[in-house]
Amino acid sequence: MTLWRKSSRSASSANCVEVARLQERVAARDSKNPTPTISVPVGSWARFLRSQR
């Protein structure tokens, strides 16, 4: 089972991004339309998050 987490930047609106850790990758999806998803290597996701600060 995959544990999807809602973005902390998603307010109470229906516009939510969810992410999940999949072994050595991180997947992201739109909660309103959960398929398709995208996935990237964990290191790429970490660099993306650091760039958002």
Backbone atoms as SQL, in Angstrom:
CREATE TABLE atoms (id INTEGER PRIMARY KEY, chain TEXT, resi INTEGER, resn TEXT, atom TEXT, x REAL, y REAL, z REAL);
INSERT INTO atoms VALUES
  (1, 'A', 1, 'MET', 'N', 0.845, -1.183, 0.000),
  (2, 'A', 1, 'MET', 'CA', 0.000, 0.000, 0.000),
  (3, 'A', 1, 'MET', 'C', 0.890, 1.247, 0.000),
  (4, 'A', 2, 'THR', 'N', 0.493, 2.236, -0.777),
  (5, 'A', 2, 'THR', 'CA', 1.244, 3.485, -0.881),
  (6, 'A', 2, 'THR', 'C', 0.616, 4.535, 0.036),
  (7, 'A', 3, 'LEU', 'N', 1.449, 5.197, 0.823),
  (8, 'A', 3, 'LEU', 'CA', 0.984, 6.264, 1.712),
  (9, 'A', 3, 'LEU', 'C', 1.157, 7.597, 0.995),
  (10, 'A', 4, 'TRP', 'N', 0.052, 8.191, 0.585),
  (11, 'A', 4, 'TRP', 'CA', 0.078, 9.489, -0.088),
  (12, 'A', 4, 'TRP', 'C', -0.089, 10.579, 0.963),
  (13, 'A', 5, 'ARG', 'N', 0.703, 11.637, 0.842),
  (14, 'A', 5, 'ARG', 'CA', 0.625, 12.775, 1.769),
  (15, 'A', 5, 'ARG', 'C', 0.234, 14.028, 1.006),
  (16, 'A', 6, 'LYS', 'N', -0.659, 14.782, 1.598),
  (17, 'A', 6, 'LYS', 'CA', -1.122, 16.028, 0.988),
  (18, 'A', 6, 'LYS', 'C', -0.107, 17.132, 1.264),
  (19, 'A', 7, 'SER', 'N', 0.130, 17.967, 0.273),
  (20, 'A', 7, 'SER', 'CA', 1.055, 19.078, 0.432),
  (21, 'A', 7, 'SER', 'C', 0.593, 20.015, 1.542),
  (22, 'A', 8, 'SER', 'N', 1.527, 20.480, 2.353),
  (23, 'A', 8, 'SER', 'CA', 1.184, 21.435, 3.409),
  (24, 'A', 8, 'SER', 'C', 0.793, 22.788, 2.821),
  (25, 'A', 9, 'ARG', 'N', 1.143, 23.026, 1.573),
  (26, 'A', 9, 'ARG', 'CA', 0.775, 24.281, 0.910),
  (27, 'A', 9, 'ARG', 'C', -0.610, 24.219, 0.269),
  (28, 'A', 10, 'SER', 'N', -1.230, 23.064, 0.298),
  (29, 'A', 10, 'SER', 'CA', -2.585, 22.937, -0.227),
  (30, 'A', 10, 'SER', 'C', -3.546, 23.334, 0.884),
  (31, 'A', 11, 'ALA', 'N', -4.256, 24.393, 0.665),
  (32, 'A', 11, 'ALA', 'CA', -5.224, 24.854, 1.662),
  (33, 'A', 11, 'ALA', 'C', -6.400, 23.890, 1.687),
  (34, 'A', 12, 'SER', 'N', -7.487, 24.316, 2.229),
  (35, 'A', 12, 'SER', 'CA', -8.659, 23.449, 2.310),
  (36, 'A', 12, 'SER', 'C', -9.376, 23.340, 0.965),
  (37, 'A', 13, 'SER', 'N', -8.832, 23.969, -0.059),
  (38, 'A', 13, 'SER', 'CA', -9.451, 23.883, -1.385),
  (39, 'A', 13, 'SER', 'C', -9.245, 22.490, -1.970),
  (40, 'A', 14, 'ALA', 'N', -9.885, 22.251, -3.076),
  (41, 'A', 14, 'ALA', 'CA', -9.784, 20.939, -3.721),
  (42, 'A', 14, 'ALA', 'C', -8.515, 20.818, -4.563),
  (43, 'A', 15, 'ASN', 'N', -7.730, 21.879, -4.669),
  (44, 'A', 15, 'ASN', 'CA', -6.507, 21.870, -5.471),
  (45, 'A', 15, 'ASN', 'C', -5.346, 21.347, -4.634),
  (46, 'A', 16, 'CYS', 'N', -5.160, 20.046, -4.629),
  (47, 'A', 16, 'CYS', 'CA', -4.148, 19.445, -3.762),
  (48, 'A', 16, 'CYS', 'C', -3.143, 18.637, -4.556),
  (49, 'A', 17, 'VAL', 'N', -1.906, 18.743, -4.134),
  (50, 'A', 17, 'VAL', 'CA', -0.848, 17.895, -4.658),
  (51, 'A', 17, 'VAL', 'C', -0.537, 16.885, -3.566),
  (52, 'A', 18, 'GLU', 'N', -0.402, 15.624, -3.963),
  (53, 'A', 18, 'GLU', 'CA', -0.055, 14.578, -3.011),
  (54, 'A', 18, 'GLU', 'C', 1.248, 13.936, -3.466),
  (55, 'A', 19, 'VAL', 'N', 2.067, 13.527, -2.490),
  (56, 'A', 19, 'VAL', 'CA', 3.330, 12.867, -2.795),
  (57, 'A', 19, 'VAL', 'C', 3.428, 11.569, -2.005),
  (58, 'A', 20, 'ALA', 'N', 4.215, 10.637, -2.524),
  (59, 'A', 20, 'ALA', 'CA', 4.432, 9.359, -1.848),
  (60, 'A', 20, 'ALA', 'C', 5.853, 8.878, -2.138),
  (61, 'A', 21, 'ARG', 'N', 6.448, 8.252, -1.168),
  (62, 'A', 21, 'ARG', 'CA', 7.784, 7.654, -1.333),
  (63, 'A', 21, 'ARG', 'C', 7.607, 6.245, -1.882),
  (64, 'A', 22, 'LEU', 'N', 8.255, 5.955, -2.973),
  (65, 'A', 22, 'LEU', 'CA', 8.208, 4.634, -3.601),
  (66, 'A', 22, 'LEU', 'C', 9.633, 4.104, -3.705),
  (67, 'A', 23, 'GLN', 'N', 10.116, 3.461, -2.697),
  (68, 'A', 23, 'GLN', 'CA', 11.486, 2.958, -2.624),
  (69, 'A', 23, 'GLN', 'C', 12.472, 4.074, -2.928),
  (70, 'A', 24, 'GLU', 'N', 13.125, 4.064, -4.078),
  (71, 'A', 24, 'GLU', 'CA', 14.136, 5.078, -4.404),
  (72, 'A', 24, 'GLU', 'C', 13.571, 6.211, -5.255),
  (73, 'A', 25, 'ARG', 'N', 12.255, 6.342, -5.302),
  (74, 'A', 25, 'ARG', 'CA', 11.618, 7.384, -6.105),
  (75, 'A', 25, 'ARG', 'C', 10.547, 8.089, -5.262),
  (76, 'A', 26, 'VAL', 'N', 10.166, 9.268, -5.696),
  (77, 'A', 26, 'VAL', 'CA', 9.062, 10.007, -5.095),
  (78, 'A', 26, 'VAL', 'C', 8.029, 10.223, -6.190),
  (79, 'A', 27, 'ALA', 'N', 6.778, 9.913, -5.894),
  (80, 'A', 27, 'ALA', 'CA', 5.696, 10.084, -6.860),
  (81, 'A', 27, 'ALA', 'C', 4.843, 11.274, -6.445),
  (82, 'A', 28, 'ALA', 'N', 4.274, 11.941, -7.425),
  (83, 'A', 28, 'ALA', 'CA', 3.384, 13.077, -7.170),
  (84, 'A', 28, 'ALA', 'C', 2.146, 12.914, -8.042),
  (85, 'A', 29, 'ARG', 'N', 1.016, 13.410, -7.522),
  (86, 'A', 29, 'ARG', 'CA', -0.236, 13.339, -8.272),
  (87, 'A', 29, 'ARG', 'C', -1.158, 14.460, -7.853),
  (88, 'A', 30, 'ASP', 'N', -2.163, 14.684, -8.650),
  (89, 'A', 30, 'ASP', 'CA', -3.235, 15.646, -8.369),
  (90, 'A', 30, 'ASP', 'C', -4.331, 14.877, -7.645),
  (91, 'A', 31, 'SER', 'N', -4.721, 15.324, -6.470),
  (92, 'A', 31, 'SER', 'CA', -5.706, 14.573, -5.693),
  (93, 'A', 31, 'SER', 'C', -7.067, 14.486, -6.386),
  (94, 'A', 32, 'LYS', 'N', -7.398, 15.471, -7.220),
  (95, 'A', 32, 'LYS', 'CA', -8.684, 15.432, -7.927),
  (96, 'A', 32, 'LYS', 'C', -8.656, 14.421, -9.065),
  (97, 'A', 33, 'ASN', 'N', -7.483, 14.181, -9.628),
  (98, 'A', 33, 'ASN', 'CA', -7.315, 13.275, -10.758),
  (99, 'A', 33, 'ASN', 'C', -6.070, 12.427, -10.480),
  (100, 'A', 34, 'PRO', 'N', -6.186, 11.393, -9.641),
  (101, 'A', 34, 'PRO', 'CA', -5.009, 10.693, -9.134),
  (102, 'A', 34, 'PRO', 'C', -4.202, 9.893, -10.151),
  (103, 'A', 35, 'THR', 'N', -4.698, 9.727, -11.348),
  (104, 'A', 35, 'THR', 'CA', -3.888, 9.110, -12.394),
  (105, 'A', 35, 'THR', 'C', -3.924, 10.021, -13.593),
  (106, 'A', 36, 'PRO', 'N', -2.834, 10.294, -14.192),
  (107, 'A', 36, 'PRO', 'CA', -1.531, 9.655, -14.006),
  (108, 'A', 36, 'PRO', 'C', -0.744, 10.299, -12.865),
  (109, 'A', 37, 'THR', 'N', 0.346, 9.669, -12.518),
  (110, 'A', 37, 'THR', 'CA', 1.290, 10.223, -11.552),
  (111, 'A', 37, 'THR', 'C', 2.615, 10.449, -12.277),
  (112, 'A', 38, 'ILE', 'N', 3.466, 11.241, -11.640),
  (113, 'A', 38, 'ILE', 'CA', 4.844, 11.357, -12.112),
  (114, 'A', 38, 'ILE', 'C', 5.737, 10.849, -10.994),
  (115, 'A', 39, 'SER', 'N', 6.905, 10.359, -11.336),
  (116, 'A', 39, 'SER', 'CA', 7.851, 9.947, -10.301),
  (117, 'A', 39, 'SER', 'C', 9.252, 10.366, -10.719),
  (118, 'A', 40, 'VAL', 'N', 10.023, 10.718, -9.707),
  (119, 'A', 40, 'VAL', 'CA', 11.398, 11.161, -9.925),
  (120, 'A', 40, 'VAL', 'C', 12.292, 10.503, -8.882),
  (121, 'A', 41, 'PRO', 'N', 13.589, 10.406, -9.151),
  (122, 'A', 41, 'PRO', 'CA', 14.506, 9.866, -8.143),
  (123, 'A', 41, 'PRO', 'C', 14.479, 10.725, -6.875),
  (124, 'A', 42, 'VAL', 'N', 14.706, 10.084, -5.742),
  (125, 'A', 42, 'VAL', 'CA', 14.671, 10.779, -4.447),
  (126, 'A', 42, 'VAL', 'C', 15.618, 11.979, -4.439),
  (127, 'A', 43, 'GLY', 'N', 16.814, 11.828, -4.987),
  (128, 'A', 43, 'GLY', 'CA', 17.781, 12.933, -5.004),
  (129, 'A', 43, 'GLY', 'C', 17.271, 14.128, -5.787),
  (130, 'A', 44, 'SER', 'N', 16.604, 13.884, -6.884),
  (131, 'A', 44, 'SER', 'CA', 16.026, 14.978, -7.680),
  (132, 'A', 44, 'SER', 'C', 14.938, 15.692, -6.907),
  (133, 'A', 45, 'TRP', 'N', 14.123, 14.932, -6.201),
  (134, 'A', 45, 'TRP', 'CA', 13.048, 15.532, -5.399),
  (135, 'A', 45, 'TRP', 'C', 13.650, 16.404, -4.288),
  (136, 'A', 46, 'ALA', 'N', 14.693, 15.909, -3.646),
  (137, 'A', 46, 'ALA', 'CA', 15.344, 16.672, -2.580),
  (138, 'A', 46, 'ALA', 'C', 15.910, 17.987, -3.115),
  (139, 'A', 47, 'ARG', 'N', 16.545, 17.947, -4.294),
  (140, 'A', 47, 'ARG', 'CA', 17.070, 19.184, -4.896),
  (141, 'A', 47, 'ARG', 'C', 15.936, 20.154, -5.235),
  (142, 'A', 48, 'PHE', 'N', 14.828, 19.623, -5.725),
  (143, 'A', 48, 'PHE', 'CA', 13.670, 20.470, -6.021),
  (144, 'A', 48, 'PHE', 'C', 13.168, 21.161, -4.753),
  (145, 'A', 49, 'LEU', 'N', 13.032, 20.421, -3.674),
  (146, 'A', 49, 'LEU', 'CA', 12.555, 21.019, -2.425),
  (147, 'A', 49, 'LEU', 'C', 13.518, 22.083, -1.906),
  (148, 'A', 50, 'ARG', 'N', 14.820, 21.827, -1.986),
  (149, 'A', 50, 'ARG', 'CA', 15.802, 22.825, -1.525),
  (150, 'A', 50, 'ARG', 'C', 15.722, 24.088, -2.368),
  (151, 'A', 51, 'SER', 'N', 15.414, 23.964, -3.633),
  (152, 'A', 51, 'SER', 'CA', 15.346, 25.134, -4.515),
  (153, 'A', 51, 'SER', 'C', 14.119, 25.998, -4.222),
  (154, 'A', 52, 'GLN', 'N', 13.142, 25.465, -3.500),
  (155, 'A', 52, 'GLN', 'CA', 11.916, 26.195, -3.212),
  (156, 'A', 52, 'GLN', 'C', 12.009, 27.061, -1.962),
  (157, 'A', 53, 'ARG', 'N', 13.121, 27.016, -1.265),
  (158, 'A', 53, 'ARG', 'CA', 13.281, 27.800, -0.020),
  (159, 'A', 53, 'ARG', 'C', 13.568, 29.238, -0.315);
